[in-house]
């Protein structure tokens, strides 16, 4: 049985070893988004869920990107 990560977008700030930051958007519940992002980045990087809501237009844009099988912004 496949696990559901939810149908909401969670914004995550990722910090690299050199202290540069990136903003990621995960299609998952906040509690799961952090785990998914940390699994995708290099060891030693940190991640933090941000209390930011995406607009409807941003959600549509992320949905289109996700549905095409790419995770680029």
N, C-alpha and C positions, 0 to 999 in steps of 0.2 A: 504494500500500500504506500503510495507516495505521500510525502509530508507537504502540507500546505504552509506556505510562508506568509499568506495573507494577500490581500489585494490593495494594500495601501503603500504609499511611498514614504520612505524614511530618509531624511537627509543626515549624512554622516561626515564629520570632518576627520580627515586622515592626516597624521603628522609623520613624516619620514624621519630617518635617523639624522639627516642634516637640518632638521627643523622646518623644512618647507612643508606647506600644507596643501591639501587637495580637498575638494568637496565632492563626495560621492552620493548618488541617489540609489537606494536599494528598494526593490519591490518586495518588501517584507515588513512584518511587524517590528517595532523598535527593538524589542528584546532579541529578535533573531537577526536583524540587520547588522548589529554590531558583530555578532559571531561570523556571519557571512563575509563581511568586509575584511575582518581580521584574517580570515582563512585565505583571502585573495591577495593580501599585501605581503611584503617581505617581513621576515622575522625581525622583531625589534621596533616595528612601526606601531603607533598607537592610533586608536580611533575613539571618537566620541559622538554620540547621537546628539544632534542639534534640535532644539525646539523651534523648528521652522516648518511652516506649511507651504506646500507648492500650490500655485494657482491652478485653476482648471486647465489653462492653456499649457502650463508647464507639465502637468500630468499627462495631457494628450501627447505632447512631444516625447516624453519618456516612454509612454506606451507604444508609440510608433517605432521608436528606436529599439525597444525590447522585442517587439513582434517581428522585427526584421532579423533578429538573431545577433545583433551587435550591441555592444555596451559603450559605445563612444558617445561623447556629448555633442 
